[in-house]
Amino acid sequence: MQSVFLGNLTLVSVRVNILTVFIFHKNSHHKRSYQFRNIYVSLSLFLFLLFSYDLIDHSNRIAHYERTKQCSSTHRSIAVVQIIDDRSKEIIEMERKYYLIVIMNIIIFLIIAIVLLVEAYSSKTHNKHVIPRSVWPEDLPDGDRIREQMFYIPFGYRHEKAPIKRILIYNHLNSDLNRPKLEQEEFAGCPVSRCSLTVNTSYGPEVDAVLFKHAYTRPEFKRPPHQIWILSHSESPFGTDVLSDADAFNWTSTYRRDSDLPQPYGYFWQDARTELRPRMAQTNHAANKTKLVAWFVSNCAAHSNRTAYADELAKHVPIDVYGDCGPLKCPRSAQDQCFRMLEDDYKFYLAFENARCRHYITEKFFENALRHNVVPIVMGPSRSDYELVAPKRSFIHVDDFKSPKLLAEYLKVLHDNDGLYNEYFEWKATGTIVTDTKYYCRLCAMLHDERHSPKHYGNINEWWMGPGVCER
């Protein structure tokens, strides 16, 4: 009975082995193939051990039948011996056939094992510079996922076999200064480049992902089940509307670090440029700067109450206000000249955000101040939020002072002491500020991450503008 059962099991296993090779070859890029392969390898290993044991058992039984035959010919009658001899021949013949089937199954198992090893080695060789990375919020809640995503190549991704992931920018603005190149041109040079961009909404039902930038308008096309919807915002919640379809989105892409695809205004790229430190230490960033504080501002009624704070600060230290909220002018058409003036003449810059919301740190901090060698005085999210993204000791936070007057006194101390002032630039020996975080490269790589479980926000409004996100 055991032989019959194992014989049938072996025949089934042979067929499963052949089917496995076909399925795995046809679906090697799909996430289910990885799960299928893991289950298959575990099952095959069990069967391999079972068949190996049974193979030894068959050999012993054949030897036993041979001995029984010899013993029977000595002690029994010719008729009985003939019956035993015929029965033994049948059993031995059946066992030998089963023996061959078991051998065949073991050979097939070894062949498939070699195929899987070659496939794994090929993927490893193709992705030889890739290490396991934590690219999703649930994997690395407080870590630097932007850098992780920049170099992310999904396991098993092979350029020549991967399908093209199509992305629709649904409410594309022709006036968008950062508008991407369409089709596959935007992804040239990306580690994962099998993606294509379009703004043609007629392709809506066919694309893999829909990116809603700036605002959300319910699409007219019927959404297929597999399609990923991504909410992208660059403004704070005060500058966006409550969404009617709060349960429609799979991913988020905002300035917030806990977005699925963070899209910050700037990024501190830290490296190990130790050879630059002696030169950086000798640079006096206070040299020839005769003015204290500058502020470029156009929104005079911000939610952060920044204007009132700046007015109080101006009672104790001179502040030059440029734009619609002050007497000085520096038009956007002359932006390069404005930044050159800022870098040459001023020591401090008011990087005051228009809202005090979680992680909301804009170009005022990264571009206007840090990239132009001016110490930013910041008002916005908490100090801890700034410390997550800013170079070490690179800014002054208003929350560190009980009043604008105390802040003004500290600024005067730095103004009179070049050594203390230059400590705010020591970070420049350890990295640089970048504004291009390879957003579309990262998006493409994430879309090819077939092993990540489907994600869905039950109420995107709660995540985006719920209690505790902004100070009211």
Protein Blocks (a to p, Z undefined) as FASTA:
>chain_A
ZZmmmmmmmmmmmmmmmmmmmmmmmmmmbmklmmmmmmmmmmmmmmmmmmmmmmmmmmmm
mmmmmmmmmmmmmmmcfklmmmmmmmmmmmmmmmmmmmmmmmmmmmmmmmmmmmmmmmmm
mmmmmmmmbccddfbfklmmmbcfklmmmmgccehiafklpccdddddfbacfklmkbcc
ehjllmgoiablcbcddfbfklmmmmmbdcdehiacddfbdcdfklccddddfbdfklpc
cdfblmlpfbdcdfbfkbmbdcdfbdcdddfdfklmmmmmmpcfkgopabfbdcddfbfb
bfklmmmmmmmmmmmoccddedjkbmbdcdfklmmmmmmmmmmmpmbdcdddfbdcehia
cfklmmmmmmnopacddddddfklmmmmmcehibccfklpcbfklmmmmmmmmmmmmklm
mmmmmmmmnbccdfbeolmlmmmmmmmmmkbccdddfblmlmmmmghkacZZ
